[in-house]
């Protein structure tokens, strides 16, 4: 427990005027009195302000719980394997929007969950992923896996796996 002594307290108890640059004294009992200067207090305030401002100026980076959803679409127009990131309110199709740079994100997901397949080909990886993490829902071939995703400006930028 720390004990604090103001400038006025030092004058009253010790009959000493502290130098003008010292704001107060503190002591961790038992211990010697340590000085805290006005410059240190101002520097802490400036650091806290800069931290708050930098957090407000960063683009909104949100970490949400999500699912990696891999499924096979057997229709003639959009047939093939698909991968989505599903959050509570949004779905992010990864292999449909390659112009957003989701190819690297798909490769990251395939590296996080290799499923025993080398070299990585999305179709063979997706079929193996579906066999391992299969969930019986609407489609015959689909898989869901829990994860966390980081989203900024309505774009998924990272996948964080849930272990356990």
N, C-alpha and C positions, 0 to 999 in steps of 0.2 A: 504494500500500500504506500502510495506516494503522499508526501506532505508538501504543500505549496505555501510560499511566503511572498506576499505582495511587497511593493516598494514601501508602502505605508506601514506594513507589518514589521519590516526590518527596521524602520525608523523608530517605531514604538517599542519593540522588544529589545533591539540591540543598540538603539541610539546611534544608528549609522545611516548615512545617506548613501544609497547605492549609486554607482555611476549612471549617467544619463542613458547609456545604450542598453542597460539591463531592464527588462520588463518585469521579471519575477524570478524567484529562486524555487527550486524543488529538491526534495531529498527522498530517496528510497530508503526507508528505515531499516536497519541502521545504515547510515552512510553520510557522506559529506554533501553539503549543499552545492547544487549545480546551477549555473546561470543560464537563463534563456533570454536572448536578446530580441529587440524589436525586429531586427533584420531576419532572424530565424522565423518569427511569427509571420512576417510579411512574405517570406519565401514559401512557407507552407500554404498560405492563402493563394499565392500565384500558381503554385504547382497544382492545387486542387481546382482552381479555375481553368487552367489549361487542360487538365484531364477531362473536366466536364465539357468544355467547348469541343475538344477533339472527339469525344463520344457523340456529341450532338451533330457534328459535321460529317461523321462517317456515314456512308449509306447504311440503311437499316439492314443489319445482318441478324437474321432470326434463325434460331435452331428449333426445329419442330420434330416431334415424333412422326414417323411415317412408315410406309411399307414399300418394299421393292416388289413390284407386281410384274411378273413375267407370264405371258400367255400366248397361246397359238390361236391366230384368227384364221378360220378355214373358209372364209368367204372369197369370192373370186377377185374382188377389187382391191382389198387391203389384206390379202392373205399373207401369212408368215408369222414369225415370232416378233412380239412386241415387248417393250419394257417401259414401265411407267413408274413414277414415284407418286404414291398416293398419300396425301395428308388428310386431315379431317375435313377440310373444305375445298381442297384443290387437287387436281390430278395434273401431273407434268409428264407428257409423253416425251421420252428421251430420244428414241430413234426416228421420230417424225420431224424434229426440229434440229437438224444438224447445223443449220446456220447459227445457232446459239452456242455452239461449241460443246454440245453434249457428247460428242464422240469420245473426248478425253474422260468424261464422267462415266460413260459406259465401260471404257477400259479400266477405270479405277474400280468399278463394281465387280468386273470380271476378275481383277487381281485380288480383291478382298475375299471373294468367294470363288476360288478356282475350280471347285467341283471335280478335280482330278483330270482335267483336260488340258493338254498342251499340244500344239500351239493354239492360241485363242482364236477361235472362229465364233462369231456371235451365234449362229444357228445351232452349232453343236453344243456350245456352252449353254444356251437357253434350254435346249432339250434335256441336258443333264441337270441343270438347275431345277427344272420342273420336276424331274424324277426325285430329286433329293428333298425339295421343299414343297411338294405337292399339297394343294388344298382343294378339296372338293367343293366347288361352288357352282356357278352357272356353266362354265366351260369345262370340257373334259380335260384339257391340258392347260393348267394354270398353276402358278405358285406364288405364295406371299411370304415375305420375310420382314420382320421388324427391323427398323433402323432409325437413325436420326438424320435429318437433312438440314443443311444450312442454305437459307434462301435470302437473296438480296435482289431488290428491284424485280420481283416476280420471276426469278430465275434460280434454279437449283445450282449451287456452285460446289457443294461437297456432300459426301455421304459418310456418316460416322456409324460403324457397326455397333450392334448391341451384343455383347458377349455374355453368355450365361444362360 
